[in-house]
């Protein structure tokens, strides 16, 4: 049993404190905008210049002047605003973003992150990720899979790929677990139902510690 990308996005959204300013990275993190809890308000920021981003635009109702950083058509909530790209990065670099949520190829036990370059024909494109991991107060990483397609751990003792940021990641959400990164290592605070601790450890390239009250995770369809 594993969490789907939508399950992970729902959980991430539910963990965001009300009133937070949150930047969503390109890819899987963009799903979070579709799952803002009804009983809470937090403000989504896009690096291309928007505060108050809402869910993805409904099919047929897209306004292609209103897009997220991944060029997907989105909505804007009441009270939202647009601004210049340079002003957006002034917010990021000025420390005004509470949480930056990104994807990653590797996350290390000391909080290092590598998310912009893997070997292959694709040209390197770090985008705004280096600014985001350096400027945000917290960095959360979403992994659609705890391991790579070849079965290699994405949570590792030390990153082997070019780094995006050093010692900056606070939490990792994967299809198998939620892991906090603290001064003394990795703390598993939640894991998927039916998964043994030993199995999670074999899929992780760094030593795991487990919270005494480790939560049991279920897919949304199962938990509902």
C-alpha positions as CSV (number, residue, x, y, z in Angstrom):
1,X,0.0,0.0,0.0
2,X,1.3,3.4,-0.9
3,X,0.0,7.0,-1.0
4,X,-0.8,8.5,-4.3
5,X,0.5,11.9,-5.4
6,X,-3.0,13.3,-4.5
7,X,-2.9,11.7,-1.1
8,X,0.5,13.3,-0.4
9,X,-0.8,16.7,-1.6
10,X,-3.8,16.5,0.6
11,X,-1.6,15.7,3.6
12,X,0.8,18.5,2.9
13,X,-2.0,21.0,2.6
14,X,-3.5,19.8,5.9
15,X,-0.2,20.4,7.6
16,X,0.2,24.0,6.5
17,X,-0.5,26.4,9.4
18,X,-3.2,29.0,8.7
19,X,-1.8,32.4,7.7
20,X,1.4,31.0,6.1
21,X,2.8,32.3,2.9
22,X,3.7,29.2,0.8
23,X,5.5,28.8,-2.5
24,X,4.7,25.7,-4.6
25,X,7.5,24.3,-6.8
26,X,7.0,23.0,-10.3
27,X,5.6,19.5,-10.6
28,X,4.0,17.5,-7.9
29,X,3.9,20.4,-5.3
30,X,1.4,22.2,-7.6
31,X,-1.2,19.7,-6.6
32,X,-1.3,21.3,-3.1
33,X,-3.3,24.3,-4.5
34,X,-6.2,21.9,-5.2
35,X,-6.5,20.8,-1.6
36,X,-6.6,24.0,0.6
37,X,-8.7,23.0,3.6
38,X,-12.1,24.7,3.9
39,X,-11.5,25.6,7.5
40,X,-8.1,27.3,7.0
41,X,-6.5,30.1,4.9
42,X,-2.9,30.2,3.7
43,X,-1.6,32.3,0.9
44,X,0.0,30.6,-2.1
45,X,2.8,32.4,-3.8
46,X,4.1,31.8,-7.4
47,X,7.6,32.8,-8.4
48,X,6.3,34.2,-11.6
49,X,4.4,36.8,-9.7
50,X,1.2,36.0,-7.8
51,X,-0.1,35.9,-4.3
52,X,-3.4,34.3,-3.5
53,X,-3.2,31.5,-6.1
54,X,-6.2,29.2,-6.0
55,X,-6.9,25.7,-7.5
56,X,-6.3,24.7,-11.0
57,X,-8.6,26.4,-13.5
58,X,-11.6,24.4,-14.6
59,X,-11.4,22.8,-18.0
60,X,-12.7,25.3,-20.6
61,X,-12.5,28.2,-18.2
62,X,-8.7,28.7,-18.4
63,X,-7.3,32.3,-18.5
64,X,-3.8,31.8,-19.9
65,X,-2.7,35.1,-18.3
66,X,-3.2,33.4,-14.9
67,X,-0.7,30.6,-14.7
68,X,1.6,29.1,-12.0
69,X,5.3,28.7,-12.3
70,X,4.8,25.5,-14.3
71,X,2.7,27.4,-16.9
72,X,-0.5,25.6,-15.8
73,X,-3.7,27.6,-15.8
74,X,-4.8,28.3,-12.3
75,X,-7.3,30.5,-10.5
76,X,-6.8,33.5,-8.2
77,X,-8.6,33.9,-5.0
78,X,-10.5,37.0,-3.8
79,X,-7.9,39.5,-2.6
80,X,-5.1,38.0,-4.7
81,X,-2.5,40.1,-6.5
82,X,-0.1,40.1,-9.4
83,X,3.3,41.7,-9.5
84,X,6.6,41.8,-11.3
85,X,8.9,38.8,-11.4
86,X,11.6,40.8,-9.7
87,X,9.2,41.7,-6.8
88,X,8.4,38.0,-6.5
89,X,12.0,37.2,-6.0
90,X,12.5,40.1,-3.6
91,X,9.8,38.4,-1.4
92,X,11.7,35.1,-1.6
93,X,15.1,36.5,-1.0
94,X,13.9,38.8,1.7
95,X,12.7,35.9,3.9
96,X,9.0,36.5,3.5
97,X,8.0,33.0,2.4
98,X,7.1,30.7,5.3
99,X,7.3,27.4,3.5
100,X,8.8,26.4,0.2
101,X,7.5,23.1,-1.1
102,X,9.6,21.4,-3.8
103,X,10.2,18.0,-5.5
104,X,13.7,16.4,-5.3
105,X,15.9,13.7,-6.8
106,X,17.8,13.3,-3.5
107,X,17.5,14.6,0.1
108,X,20.3,14.0,2.6
109,X,20.1,13.3,6.3
110,X,21.6,16.7,7.1
111,X,19.0,18.5,5.0
112,X,20.9,18.9,1.8
113,X,18.7,18.8,-1.4
114,X,19.5,18.0,-5.0
115,X,16.5,18.7,-7.3
116,X,17.8,20.3,-10.5
117,X,20.1,18.0,-12.4
118,X,20.3,14.3,-13.1
119,X,22.6,12.6,-15.7
120,X,21.0,12.5,-19.1
121,X,20.2,14.6,-22.2
122,X,18.0,17.2,-20.5
123,X,19.8,20.6,-20.2
124,X,20.2,21.8,-16.6
125,X,17.6,24.2,-15.3
126,X,17.7,25.2,-11.7
127,X,15.1,27.9,-12.0
128,X,14.3,29.6,-8.8
129,X,14.9,26.6,-6.6
130,X,18.2,27.8,-5.1
131,X,16.6,31.1,-4.1
132,X,13.6,29.3,-2.6
133,X,15.6,26.9,-0.4
134,X,17.8,29.7,0.8
135,X,15.1,32.3,1.4
136,X,12.2,30.3,2.9
137,X,11.8,29.8,6.6
138,X,11.0,26.1,6.1
139,X,11.6,23.7,3.2
140,X,9.3,20.7,2.6
141,X,10.0,18.1,0.0
142,X,7.4,16.0,-1.8
143,X,8.5,12.6,-3.3
144,X,6.0,10.7,-5.4
145,X,8.1,7.6,-4.7
146,X,10.4,6.9,-1.8
147,X,12.8,5.3,-4.2
148,X,13.9,6.0,-7.8
149,X,12.7,4.0,-10.8
150,X,15.8,1.8,-10.4
151,X,15.0,1.2,-6.7
152,X,17.7,3.5,-5.3
153,X,16.8,5.5,-2.2
154,X,16.0,9.2,-2.6
155,X,16.5,9.9,1.1
156,X,20.2,9.3,1.5
157,X,23.1,9.9,3.9
158,X,24.8,12.2,1.5
159,X,23.6,13.6,-1.9
160,X,25.6,12.4,-4.9
161,X,23.9,14.8,-7.4
162,X,24.7,18.5,-7.7
163,X,23.2,20.4,-4.7
164,X,20.4,22.9,-4.8
165,X,20.8,23.9,-1.2
166,X,22.7,22.9,1.9
167,X,21.2,21.9,5.2
168,X,17.8,23.5,4.3
169,X,15.2,20.7,4.2
170,X,13.0,20.4,7.3
171,X,10.5,17.7,6.2
172,X,10.0,15.0,3.6
173,X,6.7,13.6,2.4
174,X,6.9,10.4,0.3
175,X,4.4,7.7,-0.7
176,X,5.6,5.7,2.3
177,X,6.3,8.1,5.1
178,X,6.7,11.5,6.6
179,X,10.2,12.3,7.8
180,X,11.3,15.3,9.8
181,X,15.0,16.3,9.5
182,X,16.4,17.5,12.8
183,X,19.8,18.2,14.3
184,X,20.3,14.6,15.3
185,X,19.1,13.0,12.1
186,X,15.9,11.7,10.5
187,X,12.7,11.2,12.5
188,X,9.9,9.2,11.0
189,X,6.7,10.8,12.3
190,X,4.2,8.8,10.1
191,X,4.3,5.8,7.8
192,X,1.9,3.9,5.6
193,X,-0.3,1.3,7.1
194,X,1.2,-2.3,6.9
195,X,4.8,-1.2,6.3
196,X,7.3,-2.5,8.7
197,X,10.0,-0.2,10.0
198,X,12.7,-2.6,8.8
199,X,11.3,-2.4,5.2
200,X,11.2,1.4,5.3
201,X,14.8,1.4,6.4
202,X,15.9,-0.9,3.5
203,X,14.3,1.7,1.1
204,X,16.2,4.6,2.8
205,X,19.9,5.3,2.4
206,X,20.4,6.9,5.9
207,X,19.6,5.7,9.4
208,X,16.0,6.3,10.5
209,X,14.7,7.0,14.0
210,X,11.0,6.6,14.7
211,X,8.9,8.9,16.8
212,X,7.3,7.2,19.8
213,X,3.8,8.1,18.6
214,X,4.5,7.4,14.9
215,X,1.2,8.0,13.0
216,X,-0.3,5.4,10.7
217,X,-1.0,6.7,7.2
218,X,-3.8,5.5,4.9
219,X,-4.6,6.4,1.3
220,X,-7.3,9.1,1.3
221,X,-9.9,6.7,-0.1
222,X,-9.2,4.3,2.7
223,X,-9.1,6.9,5.4
224,X,-12.4,8.6,4.3
